[in-house]
């Protein structure tokens, strides 16, 4: 296991499972692509490799975005929100961000129509 910088780790407010919410946003447009979860190791790997790495709650393991699909996220910036419980990743998305094949995970279900 790789270690997250203790200074960064001290800023995080994790949920009961030891995870923080991660929002991926397209660089340049601000388009929200997806929401996932990170543990300390996923955040450390994201910061050091600049490849978006998340923690799968259903599989109980790390996954690098695009490792099997080719739909990668190159990370350009990572910010922590004011409460310390959410990170914002600014990325260059290659291909679809959503596992359904949609550009974003927010394309299919619009709840409030203009």
C-alpha positions in Angstrom: 0.0 0.0 0.0 1.2 3.5 -0.8 1.1 6.3 1.7 -0.8 9.5 1.3 1.1 12.6 2.5 0.2 12.9 6.2 -0.6 16.6 5.8 -3.1 15.9 3.1 -4.5 12.9 5.0 -5.1 15.1 8.0 -7.3 17.4 6.0 -9.7 14.6 4.9 -13.0 13.9 6.5 -13.8 10.3 5.5 -17.1 8.5 5.8 -17.6 5.4 7.9 -15.9 3.3 5.2 -12.8 5.5 5.1 -13.8 7.1 1.8 -14.2 10.6 0.4 -16.4 11.6 -2.5 -14.6 12.4 -5.8 -16.1 14.6 -8.5 -14.5 14.5 -12.0 -14.9 17.7 -14.1 -13.7 18.2 -17.7 -10.8 20.6 -18.0 -11.7 23.7 -20.0 -15.5 23.3 -20.1 -16.3 22.6 -16.4 -18.6 19.8 -17.4 -19.3 17.4 -14.5 -18.4 13.9 -15.8 -18.9 11.6 -12.9 -18.9 11.0 -9.1 -16.9 8.2 -7.5 -15.2 7.4 -4.2 -11.5 7.4 -3.1 -9.7 6.0 -0.2 -6.3 7.3 0.9 -4.4 5.0 -1.5 -6.6 6.0 -4.5 -6.0 9.7 -3.8 -2.2 9.1 -3.4 -2.1 7.3 -6.7 -4.1 9.9 -8.4 -1.8 12.7 -7.1 1.4 10.8 -8.0 0.5 9.3 -11.4 -2.0 11.9 -12.6 -4.3 9.1 -13.7 -7.7 9.1 -12.0 -7.8 6.2 -9.5 -10.9 5.4 -7.5 -12.1 2.9 -5.0 -14.9 0.6 -6.1 -17.4 0.0 -3.2 -19.0 -2.9 -5.0 -15.8 -4.7 -5.8 -13.9 -3.5 -2.7 -10.8 -2.6 -4.6 -9.0 0.2 -6.5 -9.6 0.9 -10.2 -7.8 3.2 -12.6 -10.3 5.0 -14.8 -10.0 3.6 -18.3 -7.7 0.7 -17.4 -10.0 -1.8 -19.2 -12.2 0.5 -21.3 -9.6 2.9 -22.6 -11.7 5.8 -21.4 -9.0 7.4 -19.3 -8.9 10.5 -17.2 -5.7 12.5 -17.2 -5.7 14.6 -14.0 -4.6 18.2 -14.2 -5.8 19.5 -10.8 -7.1 18.2 -7.5 -8.8 20.4 -5.0 -10.4 19.6 -1.6 -13.7 21.2 -0.7 -14.1 23.4 2.4 -15.5 20.6 4.5 -12.7 18.2 3.6 -15.1 15.4 2.5 -15.0 15.9 -1.3 -12.2 16.2 -3.8 -12.7 17.8 -7.2 -10.6 16.4 -10.1 -10.0 18.5 -13.2 -9.4 16.0 -16.0 -9.0 15.5 -19.7 -11.6 12.7 -20.4 -10.8 10.3 -23.2 -14.0 8.7 -24.4 -17.1 8.2 -22.3 -16.9 8.9 -18.6 -19.9 6.8 -17.7 -20.0 3.0 -17.7 -23.2 3.1 -19.7 -21.3 4.7 -22.6 -22.7 8.2 -22.1 -20.3 11.1 -22.2 -21.1 11.9 -18.6 -22.9 10.0 -15.8 -25.5 12.9 -15.8 -26.6 12.7 -19.5 -29.5 10.3 -19.2 -31.8 11.5 -16.4 -32.7 15.1 -16.4 -35.1 15.7 -13.5 -35.8 19.4 -13.9 -36.7 20.4 -17.5 -36.1 24.0 -18.7 
